[in-house]
Amino acid sequence: MSSITEKHLLSIHAFASDSIFVGGAEGALFAFDGSEWKPMDSQDRWTIKNIWGTAPDNAYAVCTDGRILHYDGKIWSIEETEKLPPLTGIWGLAEDEIYACSRLGKILKYDGTAWKFLSTGTDVDVTRLWGSKEAGMYAVGYDGLVLRQEGDKWTRLTFNSNAEFYGLYGFGPNEIYMVGSDGAIFSFNGAEFTEMPSQTMEFFLDVWGPSNEMVFAVGDLGMIQFLNDGQWTRIESNTEEYLTAIGGVSEEDVYTVGDNGLILHWNGEDWSPVE
């Protein structure tokens, strides 16, 4: 078990092997400098739900307390926004194009100056964002919600699922993965959704990979599954703690975090706890 904290960890963002941020409950925020994990002052007991940034001195975190935090390399400060519902995800395409999502169907966009609401046409909870310059921006949420950005509006894509989606990640416009409740895993090729068998009814909470040849999905009771030749296979994690987020920098340097301060590291061959 990690000796870094006993607080539940919920988020991770890796800038480089010597610059990794993790966040969680009760203001938990830590930075890894390549040799040790150091606590960061979040200024309050926020629950850090998701982290994204362009560089270690330009990072953002969203909180279930309805706050967006910004890190300038020295301190975390609160962004000026309207009153927000509990925030759940953040992702950006550039310093002046950053998106944050929340419960009640809310998505905001930061243009480098201010955060403004965009039209989503739904009040369904939005849980996670992902995008790229080539693919555009996507969002997922409850009740099988998948949204695609079209200008300043978001359009719902319809398909046969009522899953609660918690994880979203892609490798371009033709290869996007979303994971969630009751073992749900779907792939999207830009036009069609395909349900992928996972052989479990446990909840997936995040999906990520350093490349489309190495993709992991993590979730309840220490579950880690690996995508191999189009098939999802469970691999040993040696824990039953809930795994809530995953991220990394290469095929030999991946981290997943979870309950009770757990941090696991993948070295290219197996997962082991970080002490």
C-alpha positions, 0 to 999 in steps of 0.5 A: 500500500502507498505510504503517500496518503490514505486519502482516496485518489481520483485523478492523474495527469502525466506531463513527463516521467518526472512530472506527474500530478495526482489528486483526490479527496479532501484536497489531496494533491501530489506531484512526482518529480521522478524520484519522490511524490511531494504534496501540493497545497490545494488551498482547501479540502477540495475533491479533485476529480480530474486534472489536465494541463499543457505543462507543469506550470499550466495545469487545471483541476476540477472539483466536485465542489464546483470549482476549477483550479489553476496551477502556475508552477507555484500555487493553485488558485481558484478560477473565476466562474459562475456558480457551477454544479459538481465538476467531473472532467476537464480536457483541452486542445490548447492553452486557449481552448479548454473544456470542463464538464459537470453534472446536470449536462453542463460543459464550459469552454475557456478561451484564454480569458474566461469560462463560458457555458456551451449549449449541450441540449441535455441535463444528463450528467456529463462525466468525462471529456476527450478530444484532439485537433483531428478528432474534435471534442467528445463527452460522455455521461450517464444514460448512454450519453455521448456528445460531439462538439459542433461549433459552440454546441454539442450534439448527442450521438444516438446508439443502443446503450443506457450505460453510465460512462465514466472513462473516455479516451481516443487515438484519433477520429477513428478509434475512441473508447468509452467505458462504464457501468456493468462492464460496458466498453464501446469503441467508436470509429467516427461513424458507428459504435461497437460494444466490446465484450469485457467478461465482467459486470464490474464498473470501469472507471477510466480508460487510457493508453500510451498508444493504440497498441497498449490500452488499459481499462481500470475499475472496481475491485482492482480490475485492470483489463488490457486490449489485445488484438481487439479483445479485452483481457483481465490482468493481475493487479494484486489489489482489490482497491477500486482503481479510479484513474489511469495515465502515463507517458510511455509503454513502460511508464503508466500509473493507475490510482485508487482508493486509500492512496493506492498508486500502481506502476506499470513497467511494461511487464507488470503492475506493482504498488508505489511506496 
